[in-house]
Amino acid sequence: MPHALCLLIETMTEVIFIETSASRMEIRACEIVEENYARGRRLQIITLDQDQAERLDDLLWTFKPDSFIPHGLWVASPDETTQPVVITSTKEPVAGMDSLLMMGYGEVDLVSQFSHAFHFVVVDNQERLDSSRGYWTLLKDAGFSLRHQSR
């Protein structure tokens, strides 16, 4: 009897580096959320702090008059994981999310828990630009699939 050949296909996170200006970063985040929601992806946004989390929460309701994206600020509650989009200010993965939008930087172990991740390259801030270049190298060396997107 022939032996069955088992293939293990490891899914590697695709990380998309998206160029933006500092002044458009939060609006661009809303656009990315809208695109991912339309694709049926469940998305976690990790903000720089609680103030930014609250701004994004408000902005997702108002950035486009005809847009409706169900979302919520994450609290340690099972009900919150039913949201298709959650906003957190801590670098902890929320169960059930398949995509990650980072307003800053995420550790390799965190990013690897998602099928897609998005990182902003802030082109009008030299410190952030240099950090994003280093982040690209870190993720490339870790074996992630990387893509660059300019707008």
C-alpha positions as CSV (number, residue, x, y, z in Angstrom):
1,M,0.0,0.0,0.0
2,P,1.5,3.3,-1.0
3,H,2.4,5.9,1.6
4,A,0.3,9.1,1.5
5,L,2.3,12.2,0.8
6,C,1.5,14.9,3.2
7,L,2.3,18.5,2.3
8,L,2.5,21.1,5.0
9,I,1.8,24.5,3.5
10,E,2.7,27.2,5.9
11,T,0.8,30.4,5.5
12,M,3.1,33.3,5.8
13,T,1.8,36.7,6.8
14,E,1.8,39.3,4.0
15,V,2.9,42.7,5.3
16,I,2.0,45.7,3.2
17,F,4.0,48.9,3.8
18,I,1.8,51.8,2.8
19,E,3.3,55.3,2.2
20,T,1.3,58.2,3.7
21,S,1.9,61.6,5.2
22,A,1.5,62.1,9.0
23,S,-1.6,64.3,8.4
24,R,-3.4,61.6,6.3
25,M,-2.4,58.6,8.4
26,E,-5.7,58.3,10.3
27,I,-7.9,58.9,7.2
28,R,-5.8,56.4,5.3
29,A,-6.3,53.9,8.2
30,C,-10.1,54.3,7.7
31,E,-9.7,53.7,4.0
32,I,-7.8,50.5,4.7
33,V,-10.4,49.4,7.2
34,E,-13.1,50.0,4.6
35,E,-11.2,48.0,1.9
36,N,-10.7,45.1,4.3
37,Y,-14.2,45.1,5.6
38,A,-15.5,45.0,2.0
39,R,-13.3,41.9,1.4
40,G,-14.8,40.2,4.4
41,R,-11.6,40.3,6.5
42,R,-11.8,40.8,10.3
43,L,-9.3,43.5,11.2
44,Q,-7.6,44.6,14.4
45,I,-6.2,48.1,14.6
46,I,-3.4,48.6,17.1
47,T,-3.1,52.3,17.8
48,L,-0.2,54.3,19.4
49,D,-2.3,55.1,22.4
50,Q,-5.8,55.3,23.8
51,D,-6.4,58.8,22.5
52,Q,-5.7,57.7,18.9
53,A,-7.9,54.7,19.5
54,E,-10.8,57.0,20.4
55,R,-10.1,59.3,17.5
56,L,-10.2,56.4,15.0
57,D,-13.4,55.1,16.7
58,D,-15.0,58.4,16.0
59,L,-13.5,58.8,12.6
60,L,-14.7,55.4,11.3
61,W,-18.3,56.7,11.9
62,T,-17.7,60.0,10.1
63,F,-14.9,59.9,7.5
64,K,-17.4,59.1,4.7
65,P,-21.1,60.0,4.9
66,D,-22.1,56.8,3.0
67,S,-19.8,54.4,4.7
68,F,-20.8,52.0,7.5
69,I,-18.2,49.9,9.1
70,P,-19.3,48.0,12.3
71,H,-16.4,48.3,14.8
72,G,-15.7,48.8,18.4
73,L,-13.0,49.7,20.9
74,W,-11.7,46.4,22.3
75,V,-12.2,45.6,25.9
76,A,-11.5,42.2,27.4
77,S,-15.0,40.9,26.7
78,P,-16.1,38.0,24.5
79,D,-18.8,40.1,22.9
80,E,-16.2,42.4,21.4
81,T,-14.7,39.6,19.3
82,T,-17.9,39.4,17.3
83,Q,-17.1,42.8,15.8
84,P,-15.5,42.7,12.3
85,V,-13.2,45.5,13.2
86,V,-11.7,46.1,16.7
87,I,-9.5,49.0,17.8
88,T,-7.0,48.4,20.5
89,S,-4.2,50.4,22.1
90,T,-2.4,47.3,23.4
91,K,-0.2,45.0,21.4
92,E,-2.3,41.9,22.2
93,P,-4.0,39.9,19.4
94,V,-7.8,39.7,19.6
95,A,-9.1,36.2,18.9
96,G,-10.8,35.8,15.5
97,M,-9.0,38.6,13.7
98,D,-7.2,37.7,10.5
99,S,-5.8,41.1,9.5
100,L,-3.8,43.7,11.5
101,L,-3.4,47.4,10.9
102,M,-0.5,48.9,12.9
103,M,-0.3,52.6,13.5
104,G,3.1,51.9,14.9
105,Y,5.2,48.7,14.9
106,G,4.4,45.2,16.0
107,E,6.7,42.5,17.2
108,V,7.4,39.6,14.8
109,D,5.5,37.1,17.0
110,L,2.5,39.4,17.0
111,V,2.5,40.1,13.2
112,S,2.9,36.3,12.5
113,Q,-0.5,35.6,14.0
114,F,-2.3,37.4,11.2
115,S,-2.7,36.5,7.5
116,H,-2.4,40.2,6.4
117,A,-0.7,43.1,8.2
118,F,-0.5,46.8,7.2
119,H,2.2,49.2,8.3
120,F,2.4,52.9,7.6
121,V,5.6,54.5,6.2
122,V,5.2,58.1,7.2
123,V,7.1,59.8,4.4
124,D,7.2,63.3,5.9
125,N,8.7,62.2,9.2
126,Q,12.4,61.3,8.8
127,E,12.5,59.3,12.1
128,R,9.4,57.2,11.2
129,L,10.8,56.8,7.6
130,D,14.1,55.5,8.9
131,S,12.3,53.2,11.5
132,S,10.1,51.8,8.7
133,R,13.2,50.9,6.7
134,G,14.6,49.0,9.6
135,Y,11.2,47.4,10.2
136,W,11.2,46.2,6.6
137,T,14.6,44.6,7.1
138,L,13.5,43.0,10.3
139,L,10.4,41.4,8.8
140,K,12.2,40.4,5.6
141,D,14.9,38.6,7.6
142,A,12.1,36.9,9.6
143,G,10.7,35.5,6.3
144,F,7.5,37.6,5.9
145,S,6.1,38.3,2.4
146,L,6.5,42.0,2.0
147,R,4.9,44.5,-0.4
148,H,5.3,48.2,-0.8
149,Q,2.4,50.5,-1.8
150,S,2.7,54.2,-2.5
151,R,-0.2,56.6,-2.9
